[in-house]
Amino acid sequence: MTSNTILRPSPISATVDFAADGVQHGFLRLPYSRDDSAWGSVMIPISVIRNGFGPTALLTGGNHGDEYEGPIALFDLARALQAEDVKGRVIIVPAMNYPAFLSGARTSPIDKGNMNRSFPGRPDGTVTQKIADYFQRTLLPLADIVLDFHSGGRTLDFLPFCAAHILPDKDQEAKGFEFVEAFGAPYSMKMLEIDTVGMYDTAAEEMGKIFITTELGGGGTATAKSATIAKRGVMNVLKHAGIVDGIVEPQATRWLDMPDGDCFLFSEDAGLAEFVADLGETVNKGEVVARIHPVGRTGGVPVELRSKMTGILTARHFPGLIKPGDCAAVLAI
C-alpha cells in the first residue's frame, strides 16, 4: 500500500469497551462466510481489565497456534485479575491467531496465514491479515507495553527465555531489557531475528512501544515448569509497569546474546537428526552440534553440522526428522 492509500475500516468489531472501567470478557468478532456457516464469524476471546488512568499492557499468546505457555498464562490471568488489582488497563488476547490455536497448528487452517509474518495486515485481506490489521490499527496504538508469548511449537525446542531486541532507539531498547529482567525467566536474551518483515514485534517497535517476547520451551506442548515461568513472568511485568501493586518476584536469570547470523545452523539435507549436545550445554566453534543421518537406505554416512561459533545451545530442531532448509540449531553467548 502507498502512503496515499485510504484504508477501509476494519471488519472486526469488539464486544468490549476499551474505555470502560471494570472487568469485561468478550470477543473480537470477524465475519467469515464459509460452507458450514454462511453468516459465520471468527470469535477471538479478549478480556479488558481497567481501573482509572495508568499504563496499558497488551498481553498476547497464540500468535502461533501450537505454542501453549502464553494461552495457559493468559486464560488464567483473565479469569483471576480483578479491576481493583489494576491501575490503568490490561488487554488480554490469549490466542491471537484463534483459528490456528484451535487447530493446534502454527498457521491458520483457513488461509495458511502466519500471524507473525502478516503485519501490518489488510482490512480487505485474508482472515489472518484482517486480524493483523486490527492489532496494527486498533490494539497496538492503545498499548504502552506489549508482551507476546512464544515457544518453539511443534518444530523447535528452546531454553526458557524472555527477550527483547537491539533497537536504534537506545532508550526504548533499555526499557525493553528492563522488562525482560523483570519477567524473570531462567534466561534473558538480546534477540536476533532471521527476518523481521511482517512481524508483530516490528510493528510494535516501530510505534515506539516497549515490546518483549518469550521462547519458553517447545515440542508443541507446555510443561509444569514452562507454564509456571509464564504465569509468574506476566505478573512480574504488570508489577514492573506499575499496573499491578506488589514487588517483582526476583528470579535468577542468565543473560544471553545472539550477536550475528552465525548463531543459526540450517540443515541442507533431509534425514534423522542426532544431536550431540543438549540444550544449555556449551558447544565450541567447529564442534559437531548434530549429525543428519540419511534414511533412504542403510550404510549412508551422516552429514555433520558444525558450530560456527562458541556458545550455548539455545534451541534445537524438534522432533527427529529434519528437512533441507530447516533450522537445526541456535546458539547464543
Buried (B, 14 or more C-beta within 10 A) or exposed (E): EEEEEEBEEBBBEBEBEBEEBEBBBBBBBBEBEEEEEEEEBBBBBBBBBBBEEBBBBBBBBBBBBBBBBBBBBBBBBBEEBEBEBBBBBBBBBBBBBBBBBBBEBBBBBBBEBBBBBBBBBBBEBBBBBBBBBBBBBBBBEEBBBBBBBBBBBBBBBBBBBBBBBBBEEEEBBEBBBBBBBBBBBBBBBBBBBEEBEBBBBBBBBBEEBBBBBBBBBBBBBBBEEBBBBBBBBBBBBBBBBEBBEEEBEEBEBBBBBBEEEEBBBBBEBBBEBEBBBEBEEEBEEEEBBBBBBBEEEEEEEBBEBEBBBEBBBBBBBBEEEBEEEBBBBBBBB
